[in-house]
Amino acid sequence: MKLSAVILAGGKSQRMEGHNKSFLVYENQTFINRILDQLKILDRTLIDEILISVGTSKQEYEHLTYTLVEDEMKNCGPLGGIYAGLKYCQNEHLFVCATDMPKLQSELIEFMAEFVSSDYDCFVFKSVINFQERVQPLCAIYKKSLVPLIEKLIGEGKYSLHELCAGARTKYIPMKYSRFDESVLVNINFPSDFSELTRKKPIIFAVSGVKNSGKTTLITKLIASLKIEGYRIGVIKHDGHEFEIDIHNTDTYLFRQAGSDTTLIYSQTKLALIKTFANEDSNLNLQQLINYFDNCDIVIVEGLKHSNLPKIEVVLENPICNEEYVMVIATDSSFIHEHIPTFSREDIPQIIAILKKYLW
């Protein structure tokens, strides 16, 4: 099966104060060129036609040397761009993405394409962002046979993509069952979104190992050494069991027992936030937690030995982490790995030197 692809680039960018989002720059590349590069990775294997939906004006995009498609149905928002793309494309299925999704990955498109079948007309991701479930119709695959339904909706003045999904046979694909972080689907709609995107993010790594292997001791020594170098350090500890930080009968304990979902206590020098979740909301991803550490240069995660975070593994006898993600091994035993640098847990300068080689 081959897909056509269309980038929806014809919006008015009103929420971005008139700046054309296609040409915003992230990591030294415009948004639209980043997306085009990801689509080109799939050239000849999955995607054999790339279109750019330009709304009603081609002039700004003519230098891109791709097929530019103007809206036939005017002032219909993204639905008009999808309609034009479906009418023009040569294949039965069309991958659609918005031009303001600079973190889109080719692997995500391949993952979505695995769900394509004759049983559905739309294939749409469902994600959880900031603890709210969202349907993502601007990163989806649509079938060419939807053209009559779109014409009907536009004729009725219904331009919402959610109306389209509701009226079609739609397969919703939960992101939480994939290996992808929800951030790959984030849209950059406002100047504040763009500022957050381009804000310098902290360096993140894990210190992992079996229980009582010395992870906490190693982390405290890393913190002390890195602080001397002037870094601001944050720590996230993952606990596989339920834990309590409220002391019995303190005010915060009483507030939470009474039913408070979020409790914050602060003084002049520190604060603590306690937030409880229903079971269905408990699938926190690491990026949501990192958002609490915007004042840090480095964030150390204790635990998560099975994650794909770059990590220091603290070894007692034998390593247990996937070698692909281990930068360095710290041990007090005689164990030496064949190809992963191995140091004593006391050799903090050497361990930090390896971190800097991989992460700085």
SULPE-V840697 format. One record per pair of residues at least 4 apart in sequence whose C-alpha atoms are under 6 Angstrom apart, sorted by the first residue. I is the first residue (numbers start at 1). GAP is how many residues later the second one is. D is the distance in Angstrom with one decimal. If there is no record, write none. Layout:
BEGIN
i:gap:d
I:GAP:D
I:GAP:D
END
This chain:
BEGIN
i:gap:d
2:44:5.0
2:45:5.7
3:43:5.9
3:44:4.7
3:90:5.5
3:91:5.7
4:43:5.6
4:45:4.7
4:87:5.8
4:90:4.7
5:45:4.9
5:89:5.3
5:90:4.5
5:91:5.9
6:44:5.9
6:45:4.5
6:46:5.3
6:90:5.1
7:45:4.9
7:46:5.9
7:90:5.2
7:91:5.7
7:92:5.8
8:45:4.9
8:90:4.8
8:91:5.6
9:44:5.5
9:45:5.2
9:90:5.2
10:43:5.9
10:44:4.0
10:45:4.0
13:5:5.1
13:7:5.9
14:4:5.1
15:175:5.4
16:174:4.9
16:175:5.6
21:79:6.0
22:9:5.2
22:10:4.9
22:77:5.5
23:7:4.9
23:8:5.9
24:6:5.3
24:7:5.8
25:4:5.1
25:5:4.2
31:71:5.1
32:67:5.7
38:67:6.0
38:68:5.0
42:4:5.4
42:5:5.5
43:4:5.2
43:5:5.6
44:4:5.5
51:16:5.1
51:17:6.0
52:16:4.9
52:17:6.0
53:16:4.8
53:28:5.6
54:4:5.9
54:16:5.5
55:15:5.1
55:16:5.0
56:14:5.3
56:15:5.9
71:9:6.0
71:10:5.9
71:13:5.6
73:7:5.5
76:4:5.0
76:83:5.8
85:4:5.8
86:58:5.3
92:51:5.9
92:52:5.2
93:49:5.7
93:50:4.6
93:51:6.0
94:47:5.4
94:48:5.3
95:45:5.8
95:46:4.3
96:43:5.6
96:44:5.4
96:45:6.0
97:41:5.1
97:42:4.5
98:40:5.6
100:87:5.4
100:88:5.3
101:86:5.1
103:81:4.7
104:80:5.2
120:49:4.8
120:50:5.6
121:21:6.0
121:22:5.1
121:48:5.2
121:49:5.9
122:19:5.8
122:20:4.7
122:48:4.6
123:17:5.6
123:18:5.1
123:47:5.9
123:48:4.9
124:13:5.7
124:16:4.8
124:48:5.0
124:49:5.9
125:11:5.3
125:47:5.6
125:48:4.6
125:49:5.9
126:8:5.6
126:9:4.5
126:10:6.0
126:47:5.7
126:48:4.7
126:49:5.8
127:6:5.6
127:7:5.3
127:48:5.2
128:4:5.2
128:5:4.3
153:5:5.0
154:4:5.5
165:5:5.8
188:5:5.3
188:6:5.9
195:4:6.0
202:95:4.6
202:96:5.0
203:95:4.6
204:94:5.9
204:95:4.9
204:96:6.0
205:95:5.4
205:104:5.9
205:105:5.2
205:106:5.3
206:94:5.6
206:95:4.4
206:96:5.7
206:105:4.5
207:95:5.1
207:104:5.6
207:105:4.8
207:106:5.9
208:95:4.7
208:97:5.0
208:105:4.9
209:104:5.5
209:105:5.1
213:103:5.9
223:4:5.9
226:5:5.8
227:4:5.1
231:66:5.9
232:64:4.8
232:65:5.1
233:63:5.4
233:65:5.0
233:66:5.8
234:62:6.0
234:65:4.5
235:64:5.5
235:65:4.8
235:66:5.7
236:65:4.6
237:64:5.8
237:65:4.8
238:65:5.7
246:7:5.2
249:4:5.8
249:5:5.9
255:5:5.7
256:4:4.7
261:14:5.8
261:15:5.3
262:12:5.6
262:13:4.4
263:10:5.8
263:11:5.1
264:8:5.6
264:9:4.4
265:6:5.5
265:7:5.4
266:4:5.7
266:5:4.0
277:4:5.7
277:5:5.7
305:16:5.8
310:15:4.9
310:16:5.9
311:15:4.9
311:16:5.8
312:14:5.9
312:15:5.9
312:16:5.1
312:17:5.7
313:16:4.9
314:15:5.9
314:16:4.8
314:17:5.8
315:4:5.6
315:16:5.1
328:12:5.9
328:13:5.1
328:14:6.0
329:13:4.6
330:12:5.9
330:13:5.1
330:14:5.4
330:15:4.8
331:13:5.1
331:14:5.3
332:12:5.5
336:6:5.8
355:4:5.7
356:4:4.8
END
